[in-house]
Amino acid sequence: MSAYHVAVAVHLVAAALWLGHMFVWSLFAGPALKTIEPAEEAAWLRARMLFFGGLGWPALILLVPSGLYLLWLRGVGPYALITLDFLDRPDGPAIFVKLVLVLWMIVYQAVWGHRPAPVAVWVNMAAALGVLACSVAIVRGWA
């Protein structure tokens, strides 16, 4: 198995963990905790979940280097990312939108990730779907 295949596998698994964790927490686990009585027990469970951290940051630790490596293999190196030279490529706009959405999701996770933010949760889930759409467009050559 080549380094490319390992990077793709790591990137896909980490993305599935990151996005899957976010969707499950936002759509099912979070609302379910609100229904647990007594409220102290729900607070205790939520505190335990936060103590163990979840999957967001560990997944990002895998996503960022594997994503940068995969971009590098596509000819988009660090200089092109900093200077935005990649925007001239056919897939450049899709890469740009994906990177902006991923940065939004990282900021969301750092600022609002474990606080009640009903509107931001939906914006974040929309961003996740946008990242998936851009990823498919880039890989399939639709961009």
C-alpha positions as a LaTeX table, in Angstrom:
\begin{tabular}{lrrr}
\hline
Residue & $x$ (\AA) & $y$ (\AA) & $z$ (\AA) \\
\hline
Met1 & 0.00 & 0.00 & 0.00 \\
Ser2 & 1.42 & 3.38 & $-1.00$ \\
Ala3 & 1.71 & 6.48 & 1.18 \\
Tyr4 & $-1.07$ & 8.02 & $-0.90$ \\
His5 & $-3.47$ & 5.19 & $-0.04$ \\
Val6 & $-2.55$ & 5.39 & 3.65 \\
Ala7 & $-3.11$ & 9.17 & 3.64 \\
Val8 & $-6.49$ & 8.77 & 1.91 \\
Ala9 & $-7.55$ & 6.08 & 4.38 \\
Val10 & $-6.45$ & 8.13 & 7.40 \\
His11 & $-8.16$ & 11.23 & 6.01 \\
Leu12 & $-11.43$ & 9.42 & 5.32 \\
Val13 & $-11.55$ & 7.68 & 8.70 \\
Ala14 & $-10.69$ & 10.87 & 10.57 \\
Ala15 & $-13.30$ & 12.83 & 8.59 \\
Ala16 & $-15.92$ & 10.18 & 9.32 \\
Leu17 & $-15.08$ & 10.33 & 13.04 \\
Trp18 & $-15.06$ & 14.14 & 13.13 \\
Leu19 & $-18.27$ & 14.66 & 11.17 \\
Gly20 & $-20.03$ & 11.59 & 12.53 \\
His21 & $-19.29$ & 12.62 & 16.10 \\
Met22 & $-20.55$ & 16.13 & 15.40 \\
Phe23 & $-23.80$ & 14.97 & 13.79 \\
Val24 & $-24.52$ & 12.33 & 16.45 \\
Trp25 & $-23.81$ & 14.76 & 19.29 \\
Ser26 & $-25.81$ & 17.61 & 17.72 \\
Leu27 & $-28.81$ & 15.63 & 16.53 \\
Phe28 & $-29.14$ & 12.81 & 19.08 \\
Ala29 & $-26.91$ & 12.80 & 22.18 \\
Gly30 & $-27.21$ & 16.51 & 23.02 \\
Pro31 & $-31.02$ & 16.63 & 22.78 \\
Ala32 & $-31.29$ & 13.28 & 24.62 \\
Leu33 & $-29.29$ & 14.65 & 27.56 \\
Lys34 & $-31.87$ & 17.42 & 27.93 \\
Thr35 & $-34.57$ & 14.84 & 28.65 \\
Ile36 & $-32.71$ & 12.97 & 31.40 \\
Glu37 & $-34.13$ & 13.47 & 34.87 \\
Pro38 & $-32.92$ & 14.52 & 37.34 \\
Ala39 & $-31.04$ & 17.38 & 35.70 \\
Glu40 & $-28.01$ & 16.71 & 37.93 \\
Glu41 & $-27.60$ & 13.27 & 36.37 \\
Ala42 & $-27.69$ & 14.77 & 32.88 \\
Ala43 & $-25.10$ & 17.35 & 33.93 \\
Trp44 & $-22.91$ & 14.57 & 35.36 \\
Leu45 & $-23.13$ & 12.57 & 32.11 \\
Arg46 & $-22.35$ & 15.65 & 30.02 \\
Ala47 & $-19.36$ & 16.45 & 32.25 \\
Arg48 & $-18.04$ & 12.89 & 31.82 \\
Met49 & $-18.40$ & 13.15 & 28.03 \\
Leu50 & $-16.52$ & 16.46 & 28.02 \\
Phe51 & $-13.86$ & 15.07 & 30.37 \\
Phe52 & $-13.11$ & 12.23 & 27.95 \\
Gly53 & $-12.88$ & 14.79 & 25.17 \\
Gly54 & $-14.79$ & 13.30 & 22.31 \\
Leu55 & $-13.42$ & 12.77 & 18.85 \\
Gly56 & $-13.19$ & 16.29 & 17.43 \\
Trp57 & $-9.66$ & 17.32 & 18.29 \\
Pro58 & $-8.03$ & 13.89 & 17.86 \\
Ala59 & $-9.66$ & 13.62 & 14.44 \\
Leu60 & $-8.34$ & 17.07 & 13.50 \\
Ile61 & $-4.84$ & 16.01 & 14.52 \\
Leu62 & $-5.10$ & 13.37 & 11.78 \\
Leu63 & $-7.09$ & 15.43 & 9.27 \\
Val64 & $-4.81$ & 18.44 & 8.98 \\
Pro65 & $-1.52$ & 16.69 & 8.11 \\
Ser66 & $-3.17$ & 14.08 & 5.90 \\
Gly67 & $-5.15$ & 16.82 & 4.10 \\
Leu68 & $-2.04$ & 18.95 & 3.58 \\
Tyr69 & $-0.18$ & 15.90 & 2.25 \\
Leu70 & $-3.00$ & 15.10 & $-0.17$ \\
Leu71 & $-3.07$ & 18.72 & $-1.35$ \\
Trp72 & 0.70 & 18.60 & $-1.82$ \\
Leu73 & 0.30 & 15.48 & $-3.98$ \\
Arg74 & $-2.20$ & 17.45 & $-6.09$ \\
Gly75 & 0.42 & 20.19 & $-6.57$ \\
Val76 & $-0.87$ & 22.60 & $-3.92$ \\
Gly77 & 2.02 & 23.18 & $-1.54$ \\
Pro78 & 2.36 & 25.49 & 1.43 \\
Tyr79 & 3.47 & 28.47 & $-0.71$ \\
Ala80 & 0.42 & 28.11 & $-2.97$ \\
Leu81 & $-1.84$ & 27.95 & 0.09 \\
Ile82 & $-0.35$ & 31.12 & 1.59 \\
Thr83 & $-0.35$ & 33.11 & $-1.65$ \\
Leu84 & $-3.63$ & 31.62 & $-2.93$ \\
Asp85 & $-1.89$ & 30.67 & $-6.20$ \\
Phe86 & $-4.00$ & 27.51 & $-6.31$ \\
Leu87 & $-7.11$ & 29.55 & $-7.15$ \\
Asp88 & $-6.09$ & 29.51 & $-10.84$ \\
Arg89 & $-6.49$ & 25.73 & $-10.99$ \\
Pro90 & $-9.78$ & 24.20 & $-12.14$ \\
Asp91 & $-10.34$ & 22.78 & $-8.65$ \\
Gly92 & $-8.98$ & 25.90 & $-6.92$ \\
Pro93 & $-12.31$ & 27.47 & $-5.96$ \\
Ala94 & $-13.57$ & 24.18 & $-4.50$ \\
Ile95 & $-10.33$ & 23.78 & $-2.52$ \\
Phe96 & $-10.66$ & 27.36 & $-1.27$ \\
Val97 & $-14.28$ & 26.90 & $-0.18$ \\
Lys98 & $-13.41$ & 23.61 & 1.53 \\
Leu99 & $-10.52$ & 25.20 & 3.44 \\
Val100 & $-12.66$ & 28.18 & 4.52 \\
Leu101 & $-15.41$ & 25.84 & 5.73 \\
Val102 & $-12.92$ & 23.65 & 7.59 \\
Leu103 & $-11.45$ & 26.75 & 9.26 \\
Trp104 & $-14.96$ & 27.81 & 10.28 \\
Met105 & $-15.57$ & 24.36 & 11.76 \\
Ile106 & $-12.32$ & 24.50 & 13.74 \\
Val107 & $-13.24$ & 27.95 & 15.09 \\
Tyr108 & $-16.73$ & 26.66 & 15.93 \\
Gln109 & $-15.28$ & 23.67 & 17.77 \\
Ala110 & $-12.87$ & 25.89 & 19.71 \\
Val111 & $-15.36$ & 28.63 & 20.61 \\
Trp112 & $-18.87$ & 27.13 & 20.73 \\
Gly113 & $-18.31$ & 23.38 & 20.53 \\
His114 & $-19.33$ & 22.57 & 24.09 \\
Arg115 & $-21.73$ & 25.43 & 24.76 \\
Pro116 & $-25.36$ & 25.86 & 23.87 \\
Ala117 & $-25.36$ & 27.61 & 20.48 \\
Pro118 & $-28.47$ & 26.46 & 18.58 \\
Val119 & $-27.93$ & 28.60 & 15.47 \\
Ala120 & $-24.18$ & 27.94 & 15.29 \\
Val121 & $-24.82$ & 24.18 & 15.49 \\
Trp122 & $-26.93$ & 24.29 & 12.33 \\
Val123 & $-24.44$ & 26.56 & 10.55 \\
Asn124 & $-21.69$ & 24.13 & 11.51 \\
Met125 & $-23.63$ & 21.14 & 10.18 \\
Ala126 & $-24.27$ & 23.03 & 6.92 \\
Ala127 & $-20.53$ & 23.75 & 6.72 \\
Ala128 & $-19.82$ & 20.03 & 7.21 \\
Leu129 & $-22.11$ & 19.17 & 4.31 \\
Gly130 & $-20.36$ & 21.86 & 2.25 \\
Val131 & $-16.97$ & 20.30 & 3.06 \\
Leu132 & $-18.26$ & 16.92 & 1.90 \\
Ala133 & $-19.65$ & 18.42 & $-1.32$ \\
Cys134 & $-16.39$ & 20.23 & $-2.08$ \\
Ser135 & $-14.39$ & 17.09 & $-1.31$ \\
Val136 & $-16.42$ & 15.03 & $-3.75$ \\
Ala137 & $-16.16$ & 17.76 & $-6.41$ \\
Ile138 & $-12.37$ & 17.93 & $-6.00$ \\
Val139 & $-11.77$ & 14.18 & $-6.06$ \\
Arg140 & $-14.22$ & 13.42 & $-8.87$ \\
Gly141 & $-12.97$ & 16.31 & $-10.98$ \\
Trp142 & $-16.31$ & 18.12 & $-11.03$ \\
Ala143 & $-14.80$ & 21.36 & $-9.80$ \\
\hline
\end{tabular}
